[in-house]
Amino acid sequence: MSKKEIIRAPWRFLEEYRGKFYTGQWPTLPEMFRITVSRYGDRPCFTIYEPDKISLTYKEALEKIEATARYLHSKGIRKGDAVAVTGKNAPEWTVAYLGVLFAGATVVPIDCQLKNEEIDLLLKTSRAKILFVDEEKYKRYAENVEYRGLLHEVISLHKGVGAYIYTLDGPAADIEGASEHDLAAILFTSGTTGNPKGVMLTHQNLVSDCYLAQGHLDLYPEDVFYALLPIHHAYTMLAVFIEAMSCGAELVFGKKMVTQVILKDLKQAKVTMLLGVPMLFNKVLAGIIRGLKAKGPIVYGAISMLMGVSGFTKKVFGVNPGKKMFRAVLDKASLTTLRICICGGGPLAPSVFKKYNELGIDFIQGYGLTETSPIINLNPKEHYKETSVGKILPQVDMKILNPDGRGVGEIIVKGPMVMKGYFEKPEETKDTFTGDGYLKTGDLGYLDDENYLYLTGRAKNLIVTEGGKNVYPEEIENEFQLFEEIEQILVRGFEIDKKMKTERIEALVYPSLDVFKETPKEQIKTRIDAIISEVNQRLLPYQKIEKTTLLDKRMEETTTKKIKRDAV
């Protein structure tokens, strides 16, 4: 069997547990956790290193989760009730999340970085009866009279503040658990002000996506996952938290998106699975390249040549010499223990993808959205494609709607991981699906003959030039990912003919303060203009940037570091 024909079905092992731990097509999340405890109960489960190392085994985590579930039941929480969790990444967060599910209820993970009034709105919209919250917001909700009618109770995720989650328990009870088709979580996406949109994900959605993603990726109980991005987000929740507990791996929590802190955690915890967003991987790679360039042009040229040889060998022959060739480089960057890096949450420049693989790191991309739990495409490391966001997962039915001459059209999808709908929004749910039941992703792309997906951008961001050409701004933005001088860039159209609705292309640029420091604005503009000119030479004539605007302030970002285009 060639490397292109590798077929995995790691979920087959579940058959030996059917009838003992679960009866449906897929186990629920609590059933999945119990299966893992039966297999790997003494292995480390949840670990944190700051300020001191604290670790729970799977058996110890189960005890705390079951105690939390009993407590919630004693407070009247029943199947179908909503319970909210908001706070920084920590073992207590995951115990709360699973405790809610073990109580048969629905969990509502909320971004702790939202404004207070936005969190209030999500609590009211979801009708959450109990709130788990960290120390920073505990007092606001526990001691404020106006929330007593909204919340039955507020529970602390932080020791020494209020009713602490690890000290709670309740009497033994016959708790009615959820079935695989019941609602597991409501995840609120964009639109948190005024008209929040909650994505309803069932147990089947999350569990099936977890195992089907492993059809393109081998995971082991010896793996160590690093939860760096906010865990309330679908990407981290599934690809880090749920994936880790499905195979008995250790989950280590990171608290700060600071490069030096991240690198320290990676080395100390011996992390093998690092999942991040383009900004993180760009910064780490930029640091590596900067260090290599500091050795002088001759050494840098020689290393670049060796990286090219390494990448070619890995790609063509399936042999990975880079891990040994560049061990000193990887060790300095605290990347030696990494087995796999996965980038998601936004497009990554193919040049970045390529360089990591040249260095010997198995670096792959995935694609999905909250509405698909989220993973629907993933690059197998044995047969990756730098310009693709991955191969369609098993049991996913993906099509391209109304493709143009390039084969580009809107990506539509069916599968067991596709959401139940938007919470209490039947019309918006209806509008999001085609007449024959496919979810409309709003993303544009095309498929090759091996079912690998290539993204070109968001349908709503499409720029139509005066020559009638379609320009996808994300494709242009990707060309700037390795320029350290640019902290943020957003490409958009500016209208030149309202009647014909034709546009030309503008780039909004926020320069890197670290690079330029006290550099005069005119010199910054000269350098940015030079970068724009350099990139324009690589672009097609109708893609060229004609207008550049330097910004004095950062553009607003989501918690996964994507620019909020609607806010610009």
C-alpha positions, 0 to 999 in steps of 0.5 A: 500500500502506497503512502497515498492509500493509507486508510485509518479507522481508529474508531473501530476499537469502540465496537468492543465497548458497545453494549457495555459503555454505550448503545448508540452509533457513537458514544456520548462525551461522558461515555467516551470519557468513561471508556478512556478511563477504563483503558488509561485510568492511571495516565495523566489527564489534565496538567498545568505548570503555572504557578506550580505543576498540578496534574490529575490522572484520568481516574482522579479527573473522573472522581471530580467530574462525577462529584460536580455532576452530583452537585449540579443534580442536587441543585436541580440541574436536569437533562436539557438545562443550560449551564455556562462556563467562562474562564481562562484555560485550566483543569477546573474549566474542563472538569466543569465542562464535563461535569455539566455533561455528566449531569445530562445538561447542556454546556455553554462555553463563553469567551472570558475576554468578552465585555461584561455586558456581552457575557450577560447577554449570552447568559440571558440568551442561553437561559443558563441556570448556573455559571462556572466562572474564574476569580476575575468575574466571580464577585460580579456574578456571585454578589450582584443582586441583579443576577440572582434572578438569572442564575441559581448559583455561581461556582468558582473555578479558582481556589480560595474564591467563593464556592470552589468547584473541587470542594463540591459534591452531592448525594448519590443520584440516578442521573438521567444522561443525554443520548448521542443526539441530545444537545451537548453544547451551545457555542456562540459565534460572531454577533455577540452583541444585539443578536447572538447566534448560538451553534447547537452541537450534539454529542454525536457531532463532537464525538464523531468529528473527534474520531473521524479526524483520526482517520487522517491522523494517528494519536497515542496515549503517550501524546501530550497536547498543549491547550494554548488557544482559548478552550471555549473556541470550537477549534481548541475544544475539539482538536485539543481537549476532546481529541486528547481525552479520546485517546488517553493523552495528557492535556497541558494548559497554557495561559499566556499567548507570549512566545517565551512562556509558550516555548518554556511550556513546550520544553517543560511539558515535552509537548508532542501535539501543538495546535495553533493559529497562523499568527503563533506559527508565523512568530515562532518561525520568524524567530528561528529564521532571525536566529539563522540569519544572525549566523551570517549569509554563508551559514544561512545560505548553507542551512537554507540549501539543506532545508530544501534537500530535507523538504524534497526528501520528506515530500518525495520519499516519505523519509524525514531527515530534518529532525536530526539535521536541524536538532540544534535549531529545533532544540533552541526553539523548544520544538524538539519533542514536537511530533505534529503541529496543526494549524487551523483557525485561518489560512496559513501561507504555503511558504510557512507550511513548507519551511516547518516541514523542511525543518523536520516537523510534521506540520499539517493544516486543517479546515472547518467551522464551528457549525461543523464541530469544527473539523471537516478537512485535515492533511494526512502527514504522509501525503500533505499538500502545502497549498491545501487545507486538507483531505475530506474526512471519512463520512463527510460529503463535500461539494462545490456549489456553482463552480466558476472556470477555476472550479471555485465555488461555495463549499457545502457539506453534509456529515455527522459533525454538522450542527443541529442548527442555530439556537432558537433561530429557525429562519437563520438555520433554514437559510444556512442549509441548501434544499437538499440538506447541505450546510453552506459554509460561506467559504469559497474553494475548490477540490482536486482529484484526490479530494483535497480542499483549497480555500480561496476566501470568504464569499462575502469578502470577494472583490470584483475588479473593473475587468470583471475578475474575482479577487480573493483577499485572503490569497493576497494576505497570505503573501505577507505572512513572513514579513516581520515588519507587518503585524497585521494586514487586511486586503479589501476592495475600494469602490470605483464605480457604484453603478457597475459595482467594480472595485480596486484593491487596498491594503490596510497595514498595521506595522510591527512596533517591535521591528520599527520601534522609534523609526520615523513614520516616513521610513516605515512607510517607505519600507512598507511600500517596498514590501507591497511592491515586492509582493505585487511583482508575484501577483497576477495583474488584476490582484495587485494592490493599488492603495496602501493605508498605514494604521496607527492602531491594531485592528480588532481581532477574535480570540483566535487572532483573526481580524474582525473585518466587519469592525474595520 
